[in-house]
Amino acid sequence: MLNRRTFLKTGALSAAGLATRAQSLLAAPYDPLARVPRPTNPIRVQGVVRAQGRGVGRVAVSDGLQVVDSDADGRFELITSADRGFVWVRVPAGYEVPTNPSGTARFYERIDASRSEMSVAYDLSPLEVSDE
C-alpha cells in the first residue's frame, strides 16, 4: 500500500535524480548521452581463414567492435554478442576480395543471434599479379 511517507520519499529521490541529470545535461548540452548497454547473450565465433587449403595467419577478423588475428594455422576465436550483425575479415595484401555470384564483395558472415556458438570459414584466393 502506498502511504504518504513512501510517496514523499519516492518523489524526493526522483526529483533529486532528475535535477542531477538536468545539471549535467545543461553543463555540456552537446556531449553524447551515455547509453545503457542492452544485455545480450555472448556468441563464440570460431573459424579459419584459408587460401588453397592452407591456413593464412595474421588476418584481422572483426565484428565491428572487437578485432582478433588468425593464428599461424589460420584459426581464430572471437567472442561477440547478439547485437552485432556480421563478422568479417580484412582481406590481406596478395589476396583478392571474395565475391558473391552477383559480383558483390563477400568477406563477411551473418551472426546467428539464436545460437551461442557458430563456426565460419573464409576461403581466400591469391592474386595472380602482386598488388604492391
KOLSEDO-825783 format. One record per residue (C-alpha): residue in three letters; x, y, z. Coordinates in steps of 0.25 Angstrom, whole numbers, plus 5000, padded with zeros to 4 digits. Layout:
BEGIN
ALAXYZ ...
end
This chain:
BEGIN
MET500050005000 LEU500550144997 ASN500550235009 ARG500950375010 ARG502350355015 THR502750255003 PHE502050354993 LEU502950474998 LYS504250394999 THR504050334985 GLY503650474980 ALA504850544986 LEU505850434981 SER505250444967 ALA505350594967 ALA506850594972 GLY507150494961 LEU506550574950 ALA507150704956 THR508550634955 ARG508350594941 ALA507850724937 GLN509050794942 SER510050704935 LEU509250724922 LEU509250874924 ALA510750874927 ALA511050804914 PRO509850804904 TYR510550754892 ASP511250634898 PRO510650504894 LEU509750444905 ALA510250314911 ARG509650194906 VAL509150084915 PRO509649954909 ARG508649854905 PRO508849714911 THR509149614900 ASN509649474900 PRO511049454897 ILE511349374884 ARG512649294881 VAL513049304867 GLN514149204863 GLY514749194849 VAL515849184840 VAL516449274829 ARG516949184817 ALA517649204803 GLN517749084794 GLY517448994806 ARG518549054815 GLY518349144827 VAL518649294826 GLY519249354838 ARG519149494844 VAL517849524837 ALA516949624844 VAL515549574848 SER514549674854 ASP513049694858 GLY513249844857 LEU513549854872 GLN514649754874 VAL515749704865 VAL516549584866 ASP517649524858 SER517649384852 ASP518849294857 ALA519949234848 ASP518949124844 GLY517849224840 ARG516949194852 PHE516249294861 GLU515249314872 LEU514449434874 ILE513449454886 THR512349554881 SER510949584884 ALA509549564878 ASP509449714875 ARG510649714865 GLY510149674851 PHE511349624844 VAL512749564845 TRP513749594834 VAL515149584830 ARG516149694826 VAL516649634813 PRO518149634813 ALA519049684803 GLY519349584792 TYR517949524792 GLU516649564784 VAL515349604790 PRO514449484790 THR513149514783 ASN511649464782 PRO511149414769 SER510549554767 GLY511949614767 THR511749684781 ALA512849664792 ARG512749544801 PHE513749554812 TYR512649554823 GLU511749454830 ARG510449484837 ILE510449454852 ASP509349354856 ALA508749424869 SER507949304872 ARG509249214875 SER510249224886 GLU511349174877 MET511649174862 SER512749144852 VAL513149214839 ALA514249184828 TYR514749294819 ASP515449244807 LEU516349344800 SER516949334786 PRO518349384784 LEU518549494773 GLU519149454760 VAL519949594760 SER520449654772 ASP519649774777 GLU520849844783 
end
